[in-house]
Amino acid sequence: MTSPLLAFLIKLPLALAVFLLIAYAGSVSRRIAGVLLTFPILNGIAVIAGADPIAVADAIYPLVIFNCVLFALLISFPRLLPVGALPHWTALLARVLVWSAVWFAGAYLLTDARQHVFGAGTLFAGASILALLFMTLFWSGSAVGAEPARNTILSHHPTRFVSFWMSATGLSRIVFFALAYGCLFWVSRAALDEKWVGMASALPLPGFFALAVLVGNAEQFAPSPKHSTLLPMRDTVFLGPILVIPFNWAFSHLIVFVPDTLPRYLLLFAMWSLAACAVLLLVPRIAAHFDRRS
């Protein structure tokens, strides 16, 4: 079992990396950012850190579907929380706090009643049907900023990524996120049951911060609420469980046979790489298919 301090030292930079990537990807490819909102980079660390990896993973399965439902609502109604007139940092903090409070309420109920919720296989099948129906019925259509031009994700974006964050505002957001994540991590360590550790690890705090940043940017450059430029991100958000559920199930069962900590992290890194490649390769093709249909 990984010590709390080691788990924190590993999870903080990874959580920060997820936040930075989602927020930047949201300005480049809304559809890829939608899937990244629930990318299992932090779930895997929680599975390693827990005394019972399978119990931790089992607690996460229904929560990732709940996360997607919540993100879909937040993206659909980004200005439902009337904080747009507040100063930037106050609005950012208010959004993250309110969204996190709503998440904790729903996640607590789901985790408390976990024994009455379906298993991984049934949830995966249901999530797949939900994703197909949602994309078929509510696809936003081809939109400017929804998808990048060919090869833009892997070409000149390192420079743009650095300039996106290396400003007073960007650096302040990074510090703000690190402080919030650190407080949340150490509070979650007080949980006495592995299912609550799993619940805490499923809190999509990097996604909340990234979405709050994107909502604030959208309000700054497009103050009219008639059409949300974030809708393409909602198109693919329900693909998240199709990635996360099999990822967590496979990883939690595999590491039972890997007793040492370092090989477990190497296995996790390999599985992360495969999952990231799947997102980068498949999401643009899925988006192109539904854009043609629309």
N, C-alpha and C positions, 0 to 999 in steps of 0.2 A: 504494500500500500504506500503511495507517495505521500511524503510529509506535506502538511498544509503550506509551509513556506515555499517548498520546491514547486508545488502545484501553482501557487500564486505567481512565482517568478516565471513560470512557463506560460500561464494563462493570460497574464496581463499584456505582454507584447503581442500574443496571438489575437486577443480580443481587440487590441488597438489596431492591429493590421487589418482585421475584418472591418472595423469601423472606417478606416481610411480607404480601403478598397471599395466598400459599398457606396460611400458618399461620392467618391470620384467616378466609379462606374455608373452611378446614377446620372451623372452629367454627360456620359458618353453613350451608354447603352442601357436604356431603362429596362429592357427585358432581361438582360443578364443580371442587373442589380436586383430585380425582383426575386430571382432564384437565390442570390447570395444572401438575402435577408435572413434565410434560415439555414445557411450552409453549416454543416456539422463540425466546424473546427473546434468549438468549445465543448460540444457534447463528448467528443473523443477523449479530451483531457479529463472530464468528469468521470468517464467510464474507467480510465486508468486509476484515478485517484480514489475511487470508491472501493470499499472492502468487498462488495458484491457487485461486480461489473454488470451482470445480467439484470439485477434488480434496478440499478441506475438506468440502464438502457430501457428497461420495461416502463419506467416512470416517464420517460421522455416521449415515447411514441404518440400518445394522445395529445401531448402538449404542443408538438410541432404542428399538428393540424389546427389546434386552437390558435397558435401563433399566426398561421396563414390567414385564418378568418379575421383575426384582429388587424393584421396588416392590410388586408383587402378593404376593411371598413375605414381605416385611417387614410388610406390612399384615395378612396372614393370620396371621403368627406374631410379633406385636410383642414378646412377652416371651420369645422364644427366647434372646435375649441376657440372661443373668441379672444385670442391673444395677439392677433396680428398687429394691433396698434401699440403694443408694449415694446420697450427697448429690446434689441436683438437677443441679448443674453437672458433677459427675463422670460421672453417668449420661448426660447430654446429650453430653459430649465422647466418652465411650466408644462410644456408638451411632454418632455421625458418623464416628469414626475407623475402627471395624470395618466399617461399611457401605462407606466409601470404599475401604478395602483390598480388600474383596471385589469392588467395582466395578472397581478398577484391574486386578485379576487377570483378570477376564473380559474387560474392554475391551481389555487388551493382546493377549490371544489373538485376539480378533476383528479388531483393527486389523492385527496382524501377518499374518493370513491373509485380508486384505480382498480380494485378487485372486481368491480362490476362493469368495467369497460372492456371492450373486445381486445384480443391479442394482436400481435404484430401483423400476422398474415391477413386478418380481417380488416384491420385498419389500413394496411397497404392497398388492398383491393378497393376499399371504400374511397381512399384518397385518390387513387388513379381514376376512378369513375367521376369523382367530384372535379378533378382537374380538367378532364376531357369535357364535361358538361359546362363548366365555367368558361373555358376558353372558347367553346363553340357558341355559347349564348352571349357572352359579355366581352368578346374581343374588341379592343378599342379601334382597331383598324390601323393601317400604315400611318405613322405620324413622324413628324420631324423630331429627331433626337431619340426615336425609339430604338433604332439600330444603327450602329456605326458603319462607315464605309468599309469595304473589303480590307482586311489586314490592319485596320487602325488600332485594334486592341493591343497588338503586339509590336507595333512599329514605333512611332514617334511619341508615344504616350508617357514613357518615363520622365521626359523633360516636363511635360504638362502636369504630370502627377506631382512632381516636386514643387512647381510653381503654384499649383492649386493649394498646397498646404503650407508652403514656406512664406506665410504672411503673418501679420500680427493676429488677424482673426483666426487663421488656420491653426497657428500654434496655441492660441488660447483655447480653441475647441479641443485640441489634443490633451492639454493639461486638465481641462474640465472633465473630459471623459475618463482619464486615468484616475483622478480622484474619486469620481463616482463609482467606477468599477472596483477600485480597491476597497471602498467602504462596503459595497454589496458583497464582495467575496468573503470578507472576514465575518460579516454577519451570518452568511449562509453556513459557515463552518460550525455554528452552534447547533445545527440540526443533529438529532440523535438517530434518525432513521435514514437509511440509504435512499428511500423513495423521495425524501425531501431534499437531499443533496442533488438527486436527479432533477427535481423540479427547479431548484435554484439555477442549475446549469443550463436549463432550457430558456431562462429569461433572455429574450433577444435584445439586450441592452445595446450592443453595437448597432443593430438594425434600427432601434428607436432613435439613437443619436444621429445616425446617418439620415434617416427619414426626416427628422426634425431640421437638420441642416438643409436638406433639399426643399422642404416645405418653405423654410425661411427664404431661400434663394428664389423660389418660384414666386413668392409674394413680393419680393423686391423687384424682380424684373417683369412680372406679369401680374399686377395687382388686381386685375379683373377676375372674379371667381366664376365666370361663365363656363370656362373649360379648364380642367386641371391638366397641366402638362405632365403630371405624374401618372396618369392613367396607364400608359404602356408598361410601367413597372408592375401594376396590378395584374396585367395579362398573364404573367408567368409565375406569380407568387405561389400558386397552388401546385406547381411542380416541385416545390421544396420537399414535402413529405415523401414523394416518390424517390427522392434521393436520400433523405435522412433516415427513413425507417429501415431500408435494407442495409444502409451503411452502419447504423448503430447495432443492428441485430448481428451482422456478420462480424463486426469488430469485437463486440462484447463476448461472443462465443469463441472467437479465435484467440483472444488474449488469455483465456483460461489455460491454454496450452503453452503460453509464453510466460514463464515465471519471473524473469528478470525485467527491471524497469527499462533499461536502455533498448533492448529488442522490441519492447512494446511501443516505445515512441518511434522507433524506426518503422515498425509495421504501420503505425498510425500515419506517419508522414507519407508512406507509399500509398495508403488508401486515400489520403487527402489529395495527392497528386492525380490519382485516377479520377476522383470525383470532380476536381477542378477542370481536368481535360474534358470530362463528359459535359460539364456546363458550357465551356467555351465552344465545343464542337457542335453540340446538339441544340442548344437554345436558339442560336441564329437560324438553324434549319427549321425548327418548329415555328419560330416567328414568321419566317418567309412563307411557310405553308399556310398559316392562318391569315397572313396579310393578303395572299392571293385569293383566299376564299372570301375575305371581306370586301 
